[in-house]
Amino acid sequence: QSILQLINNSSFVSFWKYFWSSGIEIILEISSAFRPLFDIQSSILDFESRIVRNKVP
């Protein structure tokens, strides 16, 4: 089965339309899920920089 036949397949096209329309929502969900990890990482970096600042005479 060639790629052109797959593209001409209406279910394949509707799948891609669904994928692209839901892809943005999935990306937003993933980014919002990882945001707490980034907050933790930034607070750790802030904590480390504070330690370094306290060590500097």
JOKABEL-V856983 format. One record per pair of residues at least 12 apart in sequence whose ideal C-beta (glycine too) atoms are under 7 Angstrom apart, sorted by sequence separation. I is the first residue (numbers start at 1). J is the second residue. If there is no record, write none. Layout:
I,J  I,J
This chain:
none
